[in-house]
Amino acid sequence: MKQVATTDIRGKMILLGTGTSVGVPAIGCGCDVCTSSNPRNVRTRCSVVFGLEQGNLLIDTPPDLRHQLLREKIGIIHSVLYTHEHADHIGMPFHYIVKQPSKRESGNLMTMRLAIRNKHTLAQFLNSK
């Protein structure tokens, strides 16, 4: 069995992306921010991951997600929560990134399969044991 390469992020919140809906710099944009050489002006689309006791909770799955998770060396996502259904928040299908609990694991992780239009809330996830 292959061992999963991941970083333990329990107790941490990691901002994976803080850019606009198209990322920064925007393709073809000549504004001061998009043409800046300042590394702070290179931002991927919005996403955040929380290292919780119950597992890694990812908020949104932008098209940049693969790059973001590789950059932060996060190899396991246990659950996904969507803030809303715009393309820049659901661009990466989460079934490729959510690790399903196996029989050898505790099995108390809630996978939010259809978080969009779903009644599950962050509070319900945090209270699931």
N, C-alpha and C positions, 0 to 999 in steps of 0.2 A: 504494500500500500504506500502511495506517495505521501510524503509529509507536506503539509501546507506551509508555504513561506508567508509569514505575516508578522506584523508588529503588534505587541500587546499595547492597546490604547485605553485600557480600563482607567476610568477616572479622568479622561481627557475629552475635550471637544476640539476637533480639527476642522478648520475652515478649508475646504477643498477648493472652492472657487468663490470669488467675490466680484466677478465682472458683470457686465450687462448681459442682456439676452443674446447678444451675438459675440460676446467676449471682447476683450481689449488687448491689442488694437483691433479695430474693425477692419475687415477687408476693404481696401480701396479708400479708406478715410484719410484725409490729409490734415486733420485737426492737430493741435499742439500735443494732446494726450496720445493720440494714436501714432504720431511720428516721434514721440519722445524716446530718448535713449535710457530713461530711468526705468530700472527693472520693476518698480512698483506699478508701472503702467502696462504691464503684461499680466492680464488676469483672465482666468478661465471662468466659465459660467457657474452660477451659484449652486453650491452643494455644501453640506456639512455632515460630519459623522461624529457620533457620540459613542465613546467606549463605556458602556453601561455594565452593571453586574450581570444582567441578563444576556448580554452580547452586544455586538456592534450595530447601532441603529443609524442608518443612512437617511438623510433628508434630501429627497429629490435625486434624480438620475439624469443629469444633463448629458448632451452628446460628448462632452469632454471627460466623462467619468473614468474611462479606462486609463487615460493619461494621469488623472488626479490620483487614483488608487495606486497605480504603479509608482508615481512620484513619492507618495507617502508610505510605500511598502505595506499597504493594508491588503491582505490576501483573503480576508473573510468578512462578509457582510451577512448578518443574521436576519435583519429585518429592514424594510424600506417604508418610509412614510412620505407621501406626496403632499406638498403644500397646495398645489393647484395643477390643472391639466394643460398648461401651456407647453409647447414643444421644447422650450429650453429647460424645462423641469422634468420632463418624461422622455427625453430623447434617447436614452439607453434603456432597452427593455430589462427590467430588473430580474427576470427569470434567469438571465445569464450570470447574475452576480450574487443572488441570495443563496446562502448555504443552508440546505435543509437539515434539520436536526436528525441525527442518525440514532439507531437503537442504543448505541454506546454512550450517547450524550444524555444530558438531563431531560431533554424534551420539553422544557418549560419556556422555550422561546416562541413568541408569536410571530409567524410570518404573515405580514399583511399582503395577501395575494392581490387583492383589488382595492388598494388603498384609496384610489380615486372613487368618489361617490360611495365610500365605505363608512360604516358607522364607528369603526375603530378610531380611537383618539390616542394621542401620545400618552395621556394619563392612563388609559387602559393598558397600553404596552408596559409602562413603567410599573404598574401595579400587578402585572401578570407574574405568577410564581410557578 
